[in-house]
């Protein structure tokens, strides 16, 4: 046990207390003699991985204005009957999300002895950090009584791949503090939470793509229908064909201009086409069997 001194006496850290990363600490269940030490850490969050409600810790957190989270089913993996592996994975993912959110720091993560349950969560965090598994297992073993790792613990970490939500800002010790939305994590499914600016940029890209697709579709539809009408006009005679070709050319120009702005709708387009065709028939004179295509 490491003890330090201040003006009021000894500061005694919890059993197996250690620094995981800047702003993230681990250890055993804090006893009353450890509270003065924890106060010096100026904690914002405490995560308890214990089976029963930790009344002393909960009361301390309430009095100090510290956020407290309890996860009772990660105390020992082999005793988690009735709590599926998927549920365990989801719980660990939630704990990691709390640990990587800078606004929660400093965080104290603890179980009963500061070894197994806490160690499993830290190993999954190391996996998110892309640590080598053998190095991760060595770190875990340093906190256990027999300096080893059980098969059930190593298998849980190896198979852990629950989705983890990555906040818009991350601590420097996670991927050097840089979020790369284009790269996929090699072993864990991650989802990058978006800032307001990123959401706006993605929405603008989506709207631009929709307008572009709509404009091209409208242009193709108009060109196809105008071409068919031009053929009918040529069958009626030179005069009708010339008039139909001129009108078809005008409509192409109009459609190309309108489609560029993505404002053409099928309904308005069909209305204009019917009006133009009606006018053409009136100017061509009475319809006779010989004038039909």
N, C-alpha and C positions, 0 to 999 in steps of 0.2 A: 504494500500500500504506500502510495506517495503522499506525503503530507507537506503542505506549505504553511506559512504563517502570514497573518495579517494583523491589524491592530486589535482584533477581537479574539485571537487565538488560532487554533489549527483549522486548516481547510482540508478536508478529507474527501477525495474523489470517490465515486462509486466503484465497486468491485469490477476489475477488468476494464476500467475506463481507458479509452483510447480515442485518438483523432482519426476519423476515416478520411475526411477531406476538409478543406477550409469551410467552416460553418456547419460541419456535420460531425457529431460525436457518437460514440457507442459505449455500452457498458452494461453492468448488471442493475438489478432493482435498487433504486436509491433508498437508503435508510435515512432516518431523521438526521444523523450526523453528517450526511452528505449534502443536505439542502443548502447550507451556506456556500459550499463549493459550487453547486449548480447556479446559485444566484449570481456568482461572479461571471458566469458564462453569458448572462443576459439572454437567456433562451427565449425564443418565440414559439417553439413547438416541441412537444414531447410525444413520442410514439411508444406505447406500451405493448409488447408482444407477450402478454401473460394471460393465463386461462380465466382468472377471476378478476373482478373489478378492483383495480388498485386504489383503494380509498385514500391512502395517504398521498399518493402522487396526484390523484385527481384534485384533492383539496389544496395541495400546494400550487398546482397550476391555476386553479380558480382564484386563489388569493393573489397570485403574481400576474394575472392577466395573460397566461400562457395557453395557447391552443393545445388541447390534449386529445389524442386519438388512441383507441384501444383495438387491437386485433387479437382475439382470444384463441384462434385456431392455428397459430403458427408457432406455438410454444414447442411442440415436438411433432414432426411429420408423421412418425409411426403411430402416434396416438390420435390422429385426426380422422378416425372412423366416423362415417356419416357426413363428412365434409369432403366433397369430391376434389380430385386433383385440379379440375378446371376452376373450382372456387378458390383453392389455394393459390393458383397462378394469378387469378384476378386480384386477390387480396394483396399479394406481393407486388403486383403492378401498381396498385393504388399507393402502397407505402413508398415505392420508388418515386412516383409522381410527386408525393409530398416532399421527398428529400431533394429533388432536383429543381424545385421551385424556389428561386432566390428570396422571394418575399417571406418564406417560412423560416429562413435561417436567422439565428443558429438553431439547429435541430439536435435533440438528444434521443437516440434510438436505443431502447433497452429491452431485455427480457428478464428472466429470473436470475440467470447466472452470467449473462453477457457473452454467452458462447454460441450454442446451437442455433436457436431461432434468429437471434441477431445476426449471426454469421451467415445463415442461409440468405437473408435479405441482402446483406452486403455482397455476397457472392453474385447474386443476380444483378446488383448494381454494377459490379465490376464487369459483368458480361455486357451490359449496356455500354460501358466505357471501352469495350473491345480488349479487355485484358485476356492474356493467355490463360487457359483453364488450369494448367499445372501451377502457375503462379497464384491464381485465385485460391486453389485448394491449399497451397502452402500457407497463405495468409489466414485462412480459416483454421487450420490446424494449430496455429500459434496460440489461439484462445481456448482450445479445448484441454480437458484434463489429461488425456492420453496423447495429445499432440497428433491426433489423426482425424480422419473424416470417414463417416459411415457410408456404405454404398447407397442407402436410400437418400442421403443428403447430396451426394455427388450426382446421382441420377436425376434428382429434381432440378438441379441447376443446369445440367446438360440438356434436359428436355424443356426447360423454361423458355417460352416464346410468346407470352401474352402481349397483347397490344399495350404500348405505353404512350401516353399523350405527352408530347414534348412542349413545354411552355414557350411563349414568344421570346423570352429571355432565359438563358441558361447560365449556370455558374461556369467559371473559367476552367474548372477541372473536368468538365464534360465536353469532350471534343474540342478542347481549347477555346470553349465559349462560342463556337461558330456552328450555327445550324445550316446544314446543307440540304435543302428540300429536294435536290435532284438525285441524291445518293440514297440507296436503300441500305438498311442495317443488315449485315451478313447473317445474323442469327436471331434477331428479335424484330417483331413487327412494331414499327413506331408510326405515330401519326403526329405531324407537326401542327400545332395550333397556330392559327393565322392572326396577324395583327390587323387592325382596321385598314391600314394602307394596303396590305397584301390582299385582303378581301376585295377592296375597291378595284385593285389592278386586275384581279382574276375576273371580277364581274364585267369590267370593261372589255377584256379580251373575249369573253363569252359573247357579249352583245355584238362586238365587231364581227365575230365569226358567223353569228346568226344573220346579220344584215348582209354579209357577203354571200352566204349560201342562198338566202332569199332573193337577192338581186340577180344572181346567175340563173336561178330556176325561172324567175319571171321573164328574163330576157329570152331564154330558150323557148319558153312556151309561146311568147309573142311572135318570135321569128318563125316558128313552125306554122302557126295559124295564119300569119300574113302571107307566107309562101303559098299555102294552099289556095287562098283567095285570089292570088295573082294568076294562078293557072286557070281558074274559072273565068277570070276577066278576059284572058287572051282568047278563049274559045268563043266569046261573044262578039269579037270583032276588034279591029285595030283601035277604034276609038275607045271602046270600053277597056281594052287591054292597056292602052296608054294611060287612061285615067286611073285604072286600078293600080298600075305600076307606080305612078306618081304618088297616089295615096298610100300605097304600101311602103314606098320609100320614106314618106313623111312619118308614117307610124313607126317604122324601124328607128328613125332618128329620135322620135319622141320616146319610144320604149327604152332605147339604150340610155338616154339621158335620165329617165325616171328610174330605171332599174339600178343605175349607179348609186343613187341615193337610197336604194332599198325601200321605196315607198309604194311599189306597185302591188296591188292586191288583185286576186283573181276576179272578184266581183266587179270592181271598177273597170277592169280590162275588158271583160265580157260585155259590159254595158256599152262601152265605146265601140266595140266591134259590131254589135247589132245595129247601132245607130248608123255607122258608116255603110254597112251592107244594105240597109233600107234605103239610104240616100242614093247608092249606086244603082239599085234596081229602078228607082223612080226616074233617074236620068237616062237609063238605057231604054226606056219605053216599054210598051206592053210585052209580056212574055208570050212567045209563040213556041210551038213544038220545035221549030228549026233553031230557035235561040237557046234552047236548053243544052247543057254540056252533055 
